Amino acid sequence: MKTILQSQRGFTLIELLVVVAIIGLLASVVLASLAGARKKGADASIKQQLTTLATQAELYYSDNNYYTPTGSAVNSNVCQDVTIGMFGNPAITQMIDKAYASSGNLAVRCRATVGANGGYAVQARLVSPSTPTYFCVDSNGARSEGTVVIANGAAQVCP
């Protein structure tokens, strides 16, 4: 009597390892592209927060006729520490805090001069460029991106 052996169906160990290796390779490619997208998303968030800050600053100016009161010019590399004039307004400080968080706690700089003819400039470092790049808004309506940092005591406009 002959015994007929049925071949067992299934995958060999080599086939399974090849499939796992291919899935791992594809996953690493997807994760690498996601990191770039996250950085660009953070940059978009920073720009949106500072643009909203500019709108809030103009509302503050229309209510008070100044950005910062007389005798209290602002030159700070840490906006979160400033509480004078428009930088003491909760709506504006919220935008600064959000831009700071979106930038991964990188620099957010504030400058403001005093009085009715005063102005302001706020600058935050963007995340995605390999060289330090900053987004800046100011009281002249500028919304610019560049590599120059606002210096202490400089004109209160975006570089």
KEKE-3310 file (N, C-alpha, C; in steps of 0.2 Angstrom, whole numbers, plus 5000, padded with zeros to 4 digits):
npx = (5004:5003:5008:5002:5010:5004:5009:5014:5006:5012:5023:5040:5054:5064:5056:5047:5056:5061:5049:5047:5059:5057:5045:5050:5059:5051:5044:5053:5056:5044:5043:5054:5050:5039:5045:5050:5039:5032:5041:5039:5026:5026:5033:5023:5014:5021:5022:5008:5004:5012:5007:4994:4997:5002:4990:4983:4991:4989:4975:4977:4985:4975:4966:4974:4983:4997:5011:5020:5021:5026:5043:5047:5054:5056:5068:5071:5077:5069:5054:5044:5047:5043:5032:5026:5016:5010:5014:5010:4997:4985:4980:4991:5002:4998:4999:5013:5018:5013:5020:5033:5032:5029:5041:5049:5055:5064:5072:5062:5060:5058:5055:5052:5047:5044:5029:5017:5022:5029:5035:5034:5043:5042:5050:5053:5062:5062:5059:5062:5072:5089:5099:5099:5084:5073:5056:5047:5037:5031:5027:5025:5018:5025:5029:5040:5053:5069:5087:5093:5095:5085:5093:5098:5092:5091:5082:5064:5059:5057:5071)
npy = (4994:5011:5026:5042:5057:5072:5088:5101:5116:5133:5146:5148:5150:5159:5166:5173:5181:5189:5196:5203:5211:5219:5226:5233:5242:5250:5256:5264:5273:5280:5285:5294:5304:5309:5316:5327:5333:5336:5346:5356:5358:5363:5375:5382:5384:5392:5404:5407:5409:5421:5430:5431:5437:5449:5455:5455:5464:5476:5478:5480:5492:5501:5502:5508:5517:5516:5504:5501:5508:5525:5526:5513:5504:5489:5476:5461:5444:5434:5433:5428:5433:5446:5458:5471:5484:5480:5467:5462:5459:5447:5440:5442:5437:5424:5420:5422:5412:5400:5401:5400:5387:5379:5381:5372:5377:5386:5402:5416:5432:5449:5466:5483:5500:5516:5526:5536:5536:5524:5507:5490:5474:5456:5441:5424:5409:5397:5380:5370:5374:5371:5380:5393:5401:5414:5420:5435:5448:5465:5482:5489:5482:5472:5455:5444:5433:5427:5427:5435:5441:5450:5464:5470:5486:5489:5496:5495:5485:5473:5464)
npz = (5000:4995:5002:5001:5002:5007:5002:5014:5016:5017:5023:5021:5032:5027:5017:5025:5033:5022:5019:5030:5031:5019:5023:5034:5028:5020:5030:5036:5026:5025:5038:5038:5028:5035:5046:5040:5035:5047:5053:5043:5046:5059:5056:5048:5058:5067:5059:5057:5070:5073:5064:5068:5080:5076:5071:5083:5090:5083:5086:5100:5099:5093:5104:5114:5109:5109:5108:5117:5134:5138:5142:5143:5134:5124:5123:5120:5121:5125:5124:5133:5145:5145:5150:5148:5141:5125:5126:5138:5136:5136:5125:5116:5122:5123:5109:5107:5116:5110:5098:5102:5108:5096:5089:5095:5107:5103:5099:5102:5098:5105:5101:5105:5103:5112:5115:5105:5092:5091:5088:5084:5083:5081:5081:5076:5077:5064:5061:5051:5040:5037:5040:5052:5051:5051:5055:5054:5061:5060:5066:5054:5045:5039:5035:5035:5030:5035:5037:5046:5062:5074:5082:5098:5103:5090:5075:5076:5067:5055:5049)
capx = (5000:5007:5006:5003:5011:5002:5014:5011:5006:5014:5029:5047:5057:5067:5051:5045:5061:5061:5044:5048:5064:5054:5040:5054:5062:5046:5042:5059:5056:5038:5045:5059:5047:5035:5049:5051:5032:5031:5045:5036:5019:5028:5035:5017:5011:5024:5020:5001:5004:5015:5003:4989:5000:5002:4983:4981:4995:4985:4970:4980:4986:4969:4963:4979:4987:5004:5013:5023:5020:5032:5048:5048:5056:5057:5073:5071:5077:5064:5047:5039:5048:5041:5025:5024:5013:5006:5017:5006:4990:4984:4980:4997:5006:4996:5002:5020:5019:5012:5025:5038:5031:5029:5048:5053:5058:5069:5071:5057:5063:5053:5057:5046:5049:5038:5025:5013:5026:5033:5033:5036:5045:5043:5054:5054:5066:5059:5062:5064:5078:5095:5102:5094:5080:5068:5050:5047:5031:5032:5021:5024:5015:5030:5029:5046:5057:5076:5092:5096:5092:5084:5098:5096:5093:5090:5075:5059:5056:5060:5077)
capy = (5000:5017:5032:5048:5062:5079:5094:5106:5123:5138:5150:5146:5155:5164:5170:5177:5186:5194:5201:5208:5216:5224:5231:5238:5247:5254:5260:5269:5278:5284:5289:5299:5309:5312:5320:5333:5336:5339:5352:5361:5360:5368:5382:5385:5386:5398:5409:5408:5413:5428:5434:5433:5442:5456:5457:5457:5470:5482:5479:5483:5499:5505:5503:5511:5522:5514:5497:5500:5514:5529:5524:5505:5500:5482:5473:5455:5438:5429:5437:5426:5437:5453:5459:5478:5486:5475:5460:5460:5457:5439:5437:5442:5432:5417:5419:5421:5405:5395:5401:5397:5379:5376:5381:5367:5381:5390:5409:5421:5439:5455:5473:5488:5507:5518:5531:5535:5534:5518:5502:5483:5468:5450:5436:5417:5404:5392:5373:5366:5375:5368:5386:5397:5406:5417:5423:5441:5453:5471:5487:5492:5477:5467:5448:5442:5427:5429:5424:5440:5441:5457:5465:5474:5493:5491:5499:5490:5483:5466:5465)
capz = (5000:4995:5006:4997:5007:5005:5004:5018:5013:5022:5021:5024:5037:5023:5014:5031:5034:5017:5019:5036:5029:5015:5027:5038:5023:5018:5036:5037:5021:5027:5044:5036:5025:5040:5050:5036:5035:5054:5053:5039:5049:5064:5053:5046:5064:5069:5054:5058:5077:5073:5060:5073:5085:5073:5071:5090:5092:5080:5090:5106:5097:5092:5110:5119:5105:5109:5108:5124:5137:5138:5147:5144:5128:5125:5119:5124:5117:5128:5124:5138:5151:5144:5152:5147:5135:5121:5128:5144:5134:5136:5118:5112:5126:5121:5103:5108:5119:5105:5093:5106:5108:5090:5087:5099:5112:5100:5101:5100:5100:5104:5101:5104:5105:5116:5113:5099:5085:5092:5084:5087:5079:5084:5077:5079:5073:5060:5063:5045:5037:5040:5042:5056:5047:5056:5053:5058:5059:5063:5066:5047:5041:5036:5036:5031:5032:5033:5041:5050:5069:5076:5087:5103:5101:5083:5073:5078:5060:5052:5045)
cpx = (5004:5004:5007:5004:5008:5007:5010:5012:5008:5020:5035:5049:5060:5062:5048:5050:5062:5055:5044:5053:5061:5049:5045:5057:5057:5044:5047:5058:5050:5040:5050:5055:5042:5039:5049:5044:5030:5035:5041:5029:5021:5030:5028:5013:5014:5022:5013:5001:5007:5011:4997:4991:5000:4995:4981:4985:4991:4979:4972:4981:4980:4966:4968:4983:4995:5005:5015:5022:5027:5037:5050:5049:5057:5063:5074:5072:5073:5058:5043:5041:5046:5034:5022:5021:5009:5008:5014:4999:4990:4984:4986:5002:5005:4999:5010:5022:5018:5017:5032:5038:5032:5037:5052:5057:5064:5068:5065:5059:5058:5057:5052:5049:5043:5035:5021:5016:5030:5031:5035:5039:5045:5045:5054:5058:5061:5062:5065:5070:5084:5099:5097:5091:5074:5062:5049:5040:5033:5026:5020:5020:5019:5029:5034:5050:5065:5081:5095:5092:5091:5089:5095:5097:5092:5083:5070:5055:5060:5066:5076)
cpy = (5006:5022:5038:5054:5069:5084:5099:5113:5128:5142:5147:5152:5161:5169:5175:5183:5191:5199:5206:5213:5221:5229:5236:5243:5252:5259:5265:5274:5283:5288:5295:5305:5312:5317:5327:5337:5339:5345:5358:5363:5364:5375:5385:5387:5392:5404:5412:5412:5420:5432:5436:5438:5449:5459:5459:5464:5477:5483:5483:5491:5504:5507:5508:5517:5522:5507:5496:5507:5518:5526:5517:5502:5493:5479:5466:5449:5433:5433:5435:5430:5444:5454:5467:5479:5480:5468:5458:5458:5450:5436:5437:5437:5425:5415:5418:5414:5400:5395:5398:5389:5376:5376:5376:5371:5384:5397:5412:5428:5444:5461:5478:5495:5510:5524:5530:5534:5528:5513:5495:5479:5462:5445:5430:5413:5399:5385:5370:5368:5373:5374:5390:5402:5408:5420:5429:5445:5459:5476:5490:5487:5472:5460:5445:5436:5428:5426:5429:5441:5449:5458:5470:5481:5494:5494:5493:5488:5476:5468:5463)
cpz = (5000:4999:5002:5003:5004:5007:5009:5015:5019:5019:5024:5028:5032:5020:5019:5032:5028:5017:5025:5034:5024:5018:5031:5034:5021:5024:5037:5032:5023:5033:5042:5032:5030:5044:5046:5036:5042:5055:5049:5042:5055:5062:5051:5053:5067:5065:5056:5065:5077:5069:5064:5078:5082:5072:5078:5092:5089:5084:5097:5105:5097:5099:5115:5116:5106:5109:5115:5127:5137:5144:5148:5137:5129:5120:5122:5119:5120:5129:5130:5144:5151:5146:5151:5141:5132:5123:5135:5142:5133:5129:5114:5116:5124:5114:5103:5111:5114:5100:5096:5106:5102:5087:5091:5104:5109:5101:5098:5103:5100:5105:5101:5106:5108:5112:5107:5093:5086:5088:5087:5082:5083:5079:5080:5074:5070:5062:5057:5041:5040:5043:5046:5052:5052:5052:5057:5056:5063:5062:5059:5043:5038:5039:5032:5034:5030:5038:5046:5057:5071:5082:5092:5101:5094:5081:5074:5071:5059:5048:5038)
residu = (MET:LYS:THR:ILE:LEU:GLN:SER:GLN:ARG:GLY:PHE:THR:LEU:ILE:GLU:LEU:LEU:VAL:VAL:VAL:ALA:ILE:ILE:GLY:LEU:LEU:ALA:SER:VAL:VAL:LEU:ALA:SER:LEU:ALA:GLY:ALA:ARG:LYS:LYS:GLY:ALA:ASP:ALA:SER:ILE:LYS:GLN:GLN:LEU:THR:THR:LEU:ALA:THR:GLN:ALA:GLU:LEU:TYR:TYR:SER:ASP:ASN:ASN:TYR:TYR:THR:PRO:THR:GLY:SER:ALA:VAL:ASN:SER:ASN:VAL:CYS:GLN:ASP:VAL:THR:ILE:GLY:MET:PHE:GLY:ASN:PRO:ALA:ILE:THR:GLN:MET:ILE:ASP:LYS:ALA:TYR:ALA:SER:SER:GLY:ASN:LEU:ALA:VAL:ARG:CYS:ARG:ALA:THR:VAL:GLY:ALA:ASN:GLY:GLY:TYR:ALA:VAL:GLN:ALA:ARG:LEU:VAL:SER:PRO:SER:THR:PRO:THR:TYR:PHE:CYS:VAL:ASP:SER:ASN:GLY:ALA:ARG:SER:GLU:GLY:THR:VAL:VAL:ILE:ALA:ASN:GLY:ALA:ALA:GLN:VAL:CYS:PRO)
# end
